Amino acid sequence: MENGACLCCEINVQWLSKQGAVQRKLASKRANLRILRADNKDLFIEIVAEKSGPVKLRFGKDSQVHNKFMKEGKSSIKFPNENVTLFLSNAPPEQLKFFLRTLFIKMANGKPAGTPTTSLRTQVLTHKPSQYDEISPITNGEMEKAVKKAIGRSTDTTPSPLSGKKRKIERTSLDKAPAAKKLYANSPIPIEQLDIEQKDVLSACLAGQNVFFTGSAGTGKSYLLRKIIGALPPDVTTATASTGVAACHIGGTTLHQFAGIGGGDLSLERSFQLALKPPTVTNWRRCKHLIIDEISMVDGGYFEKIEAVARHVRRNDKPFGGIQVILCGDFFQLPPVTKFEPGQKNTKKFCFQTQAWTSCRLNTFELKQVHRQTDNKFISILNKIRIGKADEEVMNILRATSKQKIERDGILATRLCSHTKDADIINQSKLQALEGESKIFEAQDLVPGSGKQLDQLTPVPGTLELKIGAQVMLLKNINVSAGLVNGARGVVKAFKDNLPLIQFRNKKEYLAQREQWTIKTAGGGSLTRKQVPLKLAWAFSIHKSQGLTLDCVEMSLGRVFEAGQAYVALSRAQNLETLRVLDFKSGQVWANPDVLSFYKNMDQTRIIPLGAINNKKVLGAMRKKSTIGKSKLMMDKPILSIS
């Protein structure tokens, strides 16, 4: 149901005595919940659990919703009128959020104050059972009313909304019927802010298909991935990424931590032995959905090894031992990181070149709509650079940026470097050149001894040294509407209450408070760091800029050493007006030929729209238009696999 009135999760219902003792329990690993409206306008939550009849609990004005752990898929609802507590767990976090939001909105628009409530017991004794209907979609009026009731409330529970009066229908004449209610445009459904391409990917993931989705920089891959993670049950979903910072962005862990077999240089037999040790073996056997972000940076040999480990540990011969795999990344960006052994040829193997990739029979999607940049000319340039093309027009436009003045209000351009050491040297030398006293900000790591690990897994440093005039970058979304977003550039203007006051390029000021980063560990625990969300930003490495959008950036591409490095660097810029490219040459732009071939084959593969699976006319027309010579359609999948 698309209006947020349904939820599937694990439940535990407890009926309590007046003294608080548990008199009766109902527990189920999988239960379906619905929000219903009785004919007397009361709201009810209906619970249908396995091997149990339906249970209806009335949600009254004294009911309380505890949502502190909603991001973990957990919540509890207290029904004081019936002395019952409902515990929810392993709920898809996004769906849980929409379910609770719908419950609150409908409660805020409930029956008028003073209307008597009839208990279920009274209804049964008087032989007047209620009729129950599914709630209607949320309207704009209901949303506005709920927002007014929510203003000023900032607790971790949802108190009962005050009853409101019935909305009067204004009519200009008796002949005119009242206008139809407008449905709330952002009604609480899991795909509310996704474009059509992204919705197709989410639908395939929720249908249990193995999925690979790709797209150029700025097409919303990470945003979509977070939506997918939020739509899956958290207890059986593992979100990973090839790098620590990428894992932090999606609230997951690194692929190496989860797999538990080291860096992949051990023998397959030794990898099996390590994976069978706790807690790794538990993680592998519990996992039903494995998500891997930045798949382009995962070495093909390592990908093959973890696929074999999954089958061995789970005692299941299906690809990845029957786990659904959801892969995300752009192979035109940074390639796999491999160890170079002296005397050996440094060859990289991409995941798509492996038998493990083929065996997964991945449904493949390419996102086309760019969200990061809005300048069509710049988007066209980036699309050419992505595939290794730099024609005369592209070169002239990029060379012209070398004379642009993009600094303003004391905020200098961030220099993107091809090597991390170069960026570190520039930042330290510039900081030391500033006059004035340094302020040191030490991170607060809640787990003793986790500093080195958190340095790798979070974007914020363990020790941050700042001075007035220091160039900094914001590392967390603080206020999106005000432009205080991850990657925003600023300068330290002063220190107030021992905290840095930052002025940003859009002239907004922000007193930087400590923010929190939490990283999941392979054992099911978590590591937490609290730190000022800033980093020195005279210079940044291209590798560490992946995923960022920079509003003032300069680069020299003379030392690029990887296919895709120039593209990653250029695509960090918001637009041509905030970009300065020094000494640009066409030889600095190239794409890996294996990647070009892979994407060419992907473009030639015919995609079946999700709605066309049961439409014979559409499928017949697609067969006639086919140019790839497939002998038959894979009717059991919403999109053709590349194999």
C-alpha positions in Angstrom: 0.0 0.0 0.0 1.6 3.3 -1.1 0.2 5.6 1.6 2.4 4.3 4.5 -0.4 2.4 6.2 1.2 -1.0 6.0 4.4 -2.5 7.6 6.0 -5.9 7.7 8.3 -6.6 10.6 9.1 -8.6 13.7 6.6 -7.9 16.6 6.3 -8.6 20.3 3.0 -7.7 21.9 2.7 -7.6 25.7 -0.6 -7.3 27.6 0.1 -6.1 31.1 -1.7 -6.3 34.4 -2.5 -3.2 36.5 0.7 -4.0 38.5 2.8 -4.1 35.3 3.2 -7.8 35.1 3.0 -9.5 31.7 -0.2 -11.5 31.5 -0.1 -12.5 27.8 2.4 -12.3 24.9 2.3 -12.5 21.2 5.6 -12.7 19.3 6.3 -13.3 15.6 9.4 -13.0 13.4 7.2 -11.8 10.6 3.9 -9.9 11.0 1.9 -7.6 8.8 0.6 -4.4 10.3 -2.2 -2.1 8.9 -3.6 1.2 10.1 -7.4 1.0 10.0 -10.2 3.5 10.7 -13.3 2.2 12.5 -16.8 3.5 11.6 -16.7 5.6 14.8 -13.5 7.3 13.4 -11.2 5.6 15.9 -7.8 4.5 14.6 -6.6 0.9 15.0 -3.4 -1.0 14.3 -4.2 -4.4 13.0 -1.6 -7.1 13.5 -1.7 -10.3 11.5 1.0 -12.7 12.7 2.0 -16.2 11.6 -0.2 -18.9 13.2 -2.3 -16.3 14.9 -5.6 -14.5 14.2 -5.8 -10.7 13.7 -5.3 -8.5 16.7 -6.6 -4.9 16.7 -5.2 -2.3 19.1 -6.9 1.1 19.4 -4.5 4.0 18.9 -6.0 6.8 21.1 -4.9 10.2 22.1 -3.0 8.8 25.1 -1.0 6.4 23.0 2.7 6.9 22.8 5.2 6.1 20.0 8.9 5.8 21.0 11.0 6.3 17.9 14.5 6.9 19.3 15.8 3.8 17.5 13.8 4.2 14.3 16.9 4.3 12.2 17.7 0.8 13.4 14.2 -0.4 12.4 13.0 -0.5 16.0 10.1 1.3 17.8 7.6 0.7 20.5 4.0 1.8 20.9 2.2 2.0 24.2 -1.6 1.7 24.3 -2.5 2.8 27.9 -6.3 2.4 27.2 -5.7 -1.3 26.8 -2.5 -1.6 28.9 -0.6 -3.1 26.0 2.8 -2.4 24.6 3.7 -3.3 21.0 7.5 -3.7 20.2 8.5 -3.5 16.6 11.9 -4.6 15.3 13.7 -5.6 12.1 11.5 -3.2 10.2 12.8 -1.5 7.0 13.8 1.9 8.5 12.2 4.0 5.7 9.0 2.0 5.8 8.9 2.3 9.6 9.3 6.0 9.4 6.5 6.4 6.9 4.2 4.1 8.9 4.7 6.1 12.1 4.4 9.4 10.2 1.1 8.2 8.7 -0.1 7.1 12.1 0.6 10.6 13.6 -0.9 12.5 10.7 -4.1 10.5 10.7 -4.3 10.8 14.5 -3.9 14.6 14.2 -6.8 14.6 11.9 -9.0 12.3 14.0 -12.5 12.7 15.3 -13.6 15.9 17.0 -12.9 16.4 20.7 -15.4 15.1 23.1 -16.6 12.3 20.9 -17.1 9.3 23.2 -14.9 6.2 22.6 -16.4 2.8 22.6 -14.2 -0.1 23.7 -14.0 -3.3 21.8 -15.4 -5.1 24.9 -18.4 -2.8 24.9 -19.0 -3.3 21.2 -19.0 -7.1 21.6 -21.4 -7.0 24.6 -23.8 -4.7 22.9 -23.6 -6.8 19.7 -22.4 -3.8 17.7 -19.1 -4.7 16.2 -17.3 -1.9 14.3 -16.6 -1.9 10.6 -13.0 -1.2 9.7 -11.7 0.4 6.5 -8.2 1.1 5.3 -7.2 4.7 5.8 -7.3 7.0 2.8 -4.2 8.7 1.3 -2.9 11.7 3.1 -4.2 15.1 1.8 -2.5 18.5 1.9 -5.0 19.6 4.5 -4.2 16.7 6.8 -0.5 17.4 6.4 -0.8 21.1 7.3 -2.9 20.3 10.3 -0.4 17.7 11.5 2.5 20.1 11.0 0.8 22.7 13.2 0.3 20.1 15.9 3.9 19.0 15.7 5.4 22.5 16.1 7.3 22.9 19.3 7.5 19.1 20.1 11.0 17.7 20.1 10.8 14.7 22.4 11.7 11.1 21.4 8.1 10.1 21.7 5.0 11.0 19.8 2.4 12.4 22.2 -1.2 12.2 21.3 -2.3 15.0 19.0 -4.9 17.4 20.3 -8.3 16.8 18.8 -9.3 19.3 16.2 -12.6 20.6 14.9 -14.0 19.5 11.6 -12.8 21.5 8.7 -15.5 23.8 7.4 -16.1 23.6 3.6 -16.2 27.1 2.1 -18.6 27.5 -0.8 -18.9 30.6 -2.9 -22.4 29.5 -3.9 -24.8 26.7 -3.1 -24.6 25.5 -6.7 -20.9 24.8 -6.5 -19.6 21.5 -5.0 -16.6 21.7 -2.7 -13.3 21.3 -4.4 -11.8 17.8 -4.3 -9.2 17.2 -1.6 -5.7 17.4 -2.9 -3.5 14.5 -2.1 -0.3 15.5 -0.2 2.4 15.7 -2.9 5.1 14.2 -0.6 2.9 11.5 0.9 4.9 9.1 3.0 5.9 6.4 0.5 9.4 5.0 0.3 10.1 6.4 -3.1 8.8 9.9 -2.6 11.9 11.8 -3.8 13.3 9.4 -6.4 13.2 10.0 -10.1 11.7 7.4 -12.5 15.1 5.7 -13.1 15.8 5.4 -9.4 12.3 4.1 -8.7 12.9 1.3 -11.2 16.1 0.3 -9.4 14.3 0.3 -6.0 11.5 -1.8 -7.4 13.9 -4.5 -8.7 15.8 -4.5 -5.3 12.5 -5.0 -3.4 11.5 -7.7 -5.8 14.5 -9.7 -4.6 16.5 -9.4 -7.9 20.3 -9.3 -8.0 21.0 -5.7 -9.1 23.9 -3.7 -10.5 23.2 0.0 -11.0 25.6 2.5 -12.3 25.7 6.1 -13.6 27.9 9.0 -14.1 29.0 11.2 -11.2 26.1 13.2 -9.7 23.3 10.9 -10.8 22.3 10.1 -7.2 23.7 6.7 -6.8 24.6 7.1 -3.1 21.3 8.7 -2.3 19.4 5.9 -4.0 21.5 3.4 -2.1 20.5 4.9 1.2 16.9 4.6 0.1 17.4 0.9 -0.8 19.0 0.2 2.6 16.2 1.9 4.4 13.6 -0.2 2.5 15.1 -3.5 3.6 15.0 -5.3 7.0 18.1 -4.2 8.9 18.7 -7.4 10.8 19.4 -9.3 7.5 20.8 -6.5 5.4 24.5 -5.7 5.3 25.6 -2.4 3.7 29.2 -2.4 2.7 31.6 -0.3 0.6 35.1 -0.8 -0.8 36.4 2.2 1.2 35.8 3.4 4.8 34.6 6.8 3.9 32.1 5.4 1.3 30.9 3.0 4.0 30.5 5.9 6.4 28.3 7.8 3.9 25.8 4.9 3.6 25.9 4.0 7.3 27.6 0.6 6.7 30.9 -1.1 7.1 33.8 -2.0 4.8 33.5 -5.0 2.6 36.8 -6.3 4.0 35.5 -6.1 7.6 32.3 -7.9 6.7 33.9 -10.7 4.6 36.4 -11.4 7.4 39.1 -12.9 5.1 41.7 -10.1 5.2 42.9 -8.3 2.1 42.2 -11.2 -0.2 45.8 -12.4 -0.6 45.3 -15.6 1.3 44.5 -19.0 -0.3 40.9 -20.0 -0.8 41.2 -22.7 1.8 42.6 -20.3 4.4 39.9 -17.8 3.6 37.3 -20.5 4.3 38.8 -21.2 7.7 38.8 -17.5 8.7 35.2 -17.0 7.5 34.0 -19.9 9.6 35.2 -18.2 12.8 32.8 -16.1 14.9 31.5 -13.4 14.4 32.2 -13.7 10.6 30.3 -17.0 10.2 27.2 -15.5 11.9 27.3 -12.4 9.8 27.5 -14.5 6.5 24.7 -16.9 7.5 22.4 -14.2 8.8 22.8 -12.0 5.7 20.0 -12.1 3.1 20.8 -8.8 1.3 24.4 -7.8 0.6 25.0 -4.3 -0.6 28.4 -3.2 -2.0 29.0 0.4 -2.9 31.9 1.7 -5.0 32.1 -1.8 -6.6 34.5 -0.3 -9.3 37.2 -0.2 -6.6 36.8 -3.9 -5.6 39.4 -6.1 -7.2 37.9 -8.8 -9.4 40.0 -11.5 -7.7 38.7 -10.5 -4.3 35.1 -10.4 -5.6 35.5 -14.0 -6.8 37.0 -15.1 -3.5 34.2 -13.6 -1.3 31.6 -15.2 -3.6 33.2 -18.6 -3.1 33.4 -18.0 0.7 29.7 -17.1 0.8 28.7 -20.4 -0.9 31.1 -22.4 1.4 30.0 -20.8 4.7 26.3 -20.9 3.9 26.5 -24.4 2.5 24.5 -23.2 -0.5 25.7 -23.7 -4.2 23.7 -20.7 -5.5 25.7 -17.5 -6.3 26.8 -15.8 -3.1 25.2 -18.7 -1.2 21.7 -17.5 -2.1 22.3 -13.9 -0.8 20.7 -11.2 -2.8 23.5 -8.9 -4.0 23.0 -5.2 -4.8 26.0 -3.6 -6.4 26.6 0.1 -7.1 29.4 2.1 -8.7 30.8 3.6 -11.9 33.6 1.7 -13.5 34.6 4.9 -15.4 35.7 6.3 -12.1 38.5 5.1 -9.9 39.6 1.5 -10.7 40.4 -1.3 -8.2 43.2 -0.7 -5.7 45.7 -3.5 -6.0 49.1 -4.2 -4.4 52.0 -3.8 -6.9 54.6 -6.5 -6.5 58.1 -5.6 -7.8 58.9 -7.6 -10.9 55.3 -8.4 -11.6 53.0 -6.9 -14.2 50.5 -4.5 -12.6 47.3 -5.7 -14.1 43.9 -4.8 -12.7 40.9 -7.2 -12.9 37.5 -5.6 -12.8 34.6 -7.4 -11.1 32.6 -7.5 -14.3 35.4 -9.6 -15.8 34.8 -12.5 -13.4 32.8 -15.7 -13.5 31.3 -14.7 -10.1 29.8 -11.6 -11.7 28.3 -13.6 -14.6 26.9 -16.2 -12.3 24.9 -13.6 -10.3 22.9 -12.8 -13.4 22.6 -9.2 -12.4 19.8 -6.9 -13.5 21.7 -3.9 -14.8 20.5 -0.3 -14.7 22.3 2.9 -15.7 21.1 6.2 -14.2 21.2 9.0 -16.7 19.7 12.0 -14.9 22.4 14.2 -13.4 21.4 16.0 -10.1 24.8 17.4 -9.0 25.2 19.8 -12.0 22.5 21.8 -13.7 24.6 23.4 -16.5 23.9 21.3 -19.7 27.1 22.4 -21.3 29.2 21.2 -18.3 27.2 18.0 -18.1 28.0 17.4 -21.8 31.7 18.0 -21.2 31.8 15.6 -18.3 30.0 12.9 -20.3 32.7 13.2 -23.0 35.6 13.2 -20.4 34.0 10.1 -18.7 34.5 8.0 -21.8 38.0 9.4 -22.5 37.1 11.9 -25.2 38.5 15.4 -25.1 37.8 17.1 -28.5 38.9 20.7 -29.4 35.7 22.3 -28.0 36.1 20.5 -24.6 39.8 21.5 -24.4 39.1 25.2 -25.3 36.3 25.5 -22.6 38.4 23.8 -19.9 41.6 25.8 -20.7 39.5 29.0 -20.5 38.8 28.3 -16.9 42.5 28.7 -16.0 42.1 32.5 -15.8 38.8 32.4 -13.8 38.8 34.2 -10.5 36.7 31.9 -8.3 37.9 33.0 -4.9 35.7 35.5 -2.9 35.3 36.7 0.6 38.6 35.2 1.7 37.7 31.7 0.5 40.3 30.2 -1.7 39.9 27.4 -4.2 40.5 23.8 -3.0 43.4 22.3 -5.0 42.7 18.7 -6.0 45.8 16.6 -6.1 46.4 13.2 -7.7 48.4 12.0 -4.6 47.2 12.2 -0.9 50.7 13.1 0.3 50.8 16.2 -1.9 47.5 17.4 -0.4 48.7 16.8 3.1 51.9 18.8 2.5 50.0 21.7 1.0 47.6 21.9 3.9 50.2 21.8 6.6 52.5 24.4 5.0 49.6 26.8 4.4 48.4 26.4 8.0 51.8 27.0 9.4 52.1 30.2 7.3 49.1 31.7 9.0 49.8 34.0 11.9 48.0 33.6 15.2 47.4 31.0 17.8 46.3 27.4 16.8 43.3 25.7 18.3 43.4 22.0 18.6 40.2 19.9 18.5 40.6 16.3 19.6 38.0 13.8 18.5 36.0 12.1 21.2 36.1 8.4 20.4 33.6 6.5 22.6 35.5 3.2 22.2 39.0 3.4 23.7 41.7 2.4 21.2 39.5 2.8 18.1 41.3 6.0 16.9 43.3 4.5 14.0 40.3 2.5 12.8 38.0 5.6 12.9 40.7 7.6 11.0 40.2 5.2 8.2 36.4 4.8 8.4 35.3 8.4 9.0 36.0 11.6 7.0 36.9 13.6 10.1 40.5 13.5 11.6 41.3 12.4 15.1 43.2 15.7 15.7 42.1 18.9 13.9 44.4 22.0 14.1 42.8 25.3 13.1 43.7 29.0 13.0 41.8 32.1 12.0 42.0 32.3 8.2 42.3 28.5 7.8 40.6 27.2 4.6 38.1 24.4 5.6 35.5 22.1 4.2 32.3 21.1 5.8 32.1 17.3 6.2 28.4 16.8 7.0 25.0 18.1 5.9 24.1 20.6 8.6 21.4 22.7 6.9 20.7 21.7 3.3 18.3 24.6 2.6 21.0 27.1 3.8 23.7 25.5 1.7 25.6 24.1 4.7 26.2 20.7 3.1 28.9 18.1 2.8 31.7 19.7 0.6 30.7 23.3 1.3 33.8 25.6 1.4 34.5 28.1 4.1 37.1 30.0 6.1 37.6 30.3 9.9 36.6 33.8 10.9 36.9 33.6 14.6 36.6 31.3 17.7 33.6 31.6 19.9 33.2 29.6 23.1 36.2 27.5 22.0 34.4 26.6 18.7 35.3 27.7 15.2 33.0 30.2 13.5 33.0 29.5 9.8 31.9 31.9 7.0 30.9 30.0 3.8 31.1 30.9 0.2 27.4 31.8 0.2 28.1 34.2 3.1 26.3 32.0 5.7 28.0 31.7 9.1 28.1 28.6 11.2 29.5 28.0 14.7 30.8 24.4 14.2 29.6 22.2 17.0 30.7 18.6 17.4 28.8 16.1 15.3 28.7 12.4 15.6 29.7 9.6 13.2 28.8 6.0 13.9 30.4 3.1 12.1 29.0 -0.5 12.3 31.6 -3.2 13.0 31.7 -6.7 11.6 30.7 -8.1 15.0 27.4 -6.3 15.1 28.7 -3.5 17.4 29.5 0.1 16.5 32.3 2.7 16.8 31.4 6.3 17.4 33.4 9.5 16.9 32.4 13.0 17.9 34.4 15.8 16.2 34.0 19.2 14.7 32.8 18.5 11.1 35.6 20.2 9.3 38.8 19.5 7.5 41.6 21.6 6.1 40.8 22.4 2.5 43.6 24.2 0.8 44.1 20.9 -0.9 42.3 17.5 -1.2 43.2 14.2 -2.9 41.2 13.1 -5.9 40.6 9.7 -4.2 39.2 11.4 -1.1 37.0 13.8 -3.1 34.9 11.0 -4.5 31.3 11.6 -3.6 31.8 15.2 -2.8 30.4 18.3 -4.5 32.8 21.2 -4.3 31.7 24.8 -4.8 35.2 26.3 -5.3 37.8 23.9 -6.8 41.1 24.2 -8.7 43.1 21.3 -10.2 46.3 20.5 -12.1 46.0 17.2 -14.0 49.6 16.9 -15.0 50.3 14.0 -12.6 47.2 11.9 -13.1 48.1 8.2 -13.2 44.9 6.3 -13.4 42.1 6.0 -16.0 39.2 8.0 -14.7 41.1 10.3 -12.4 40.7 13.4 -14.5 36.9 12.6 -14.8 36.5 12.2 -11.0 38.4 15.5 -10.3 36.4 17.5 -12.9 33.0 16.1 -11.8 33.5 17.3 -8.3 32.8 20.9 -9.4 29.3 22.3 -9.2 29.6 24.1 -12.5 32.1 25.7 -14.8 31.9 29.0 -12.9 33.3 27.4 -9.7 36.1 25.5 -11.5 39.7 26.4 -12.5 41.7 23.9 -14.5 45.5 24.5 -14.9 47.7 23.2 -17.7 45.0 21.0 -19.3 46.1 18.6 -22.0 44.0 16.0 -23.9 46.5 13.3 -23.0 45.4 13.5 -19.3 42.0 12.1 -20.3 41.5 8.5 -21.0 39.2 5.6 -20.2 40.0 1.9 -19.6 39.3 0.0 -22.9 37.8 -2.9 -20.9 35.4 -0.5 -19.2 34.4 1.0 -22.5 33.7 -2.4 -23.9 31.6 -3.4 -20.8 29.4 -0.2 -21.0 29.1 -0.6 -24.8 27.7 -4.1 -24.3 25.4 -2.8 -21.5 24.0 -0.1 -23.8 23.3 -2.8 -26.5 21.4 -5.0 -24.0 17.7 -4.5 -24.3 15.9 -3.4 -21.1 12.4 -4.6 -20.3 10.4 -2.0 -18.4 9.1 -3.3 -15.1 5.5 -2.8 -16.2 5.9 -4.7 -19.5 6.5 -8.2 -18.0 2.8 -9.2 -18.3 2.0 -7.1 -21.4 2.2 -9.3 -24.5 1.7 -6.4 -26.9 4.6 -4.4 -25.4 6.9 -7.5 -25.4 5.9 -8.3 -28.9 6.9 -4.8 -30.1 10.2 -5.1 -28.2 11.0 -8.3 -29.9 10.5 -6.7 -33.3 12.7 -3.8 -32.4 15.5 -5.9 -30.9 18.9 -5.5 -32.5 21.0 -7.8 -30.3 19.9 -11.1 -31.6 18.8 -12.7 -28.3 17.1 -16.0 -28.9 14.6 -15.6 -26.2 13.5 -13.2 -23.5 14.3 -13.9 -19.8 10.7 -13.7 -18.7 11.4 -14.2 -15.1 13.3 -11.0 -14.7 12.3 -7.3 -15.0 15.4 -6.6 -17.0 17.8 -8.6 -19.1 20.9 -9.9 -17.4 24.3 -9.3 -18.8 26.2 -12.6 -18.9 
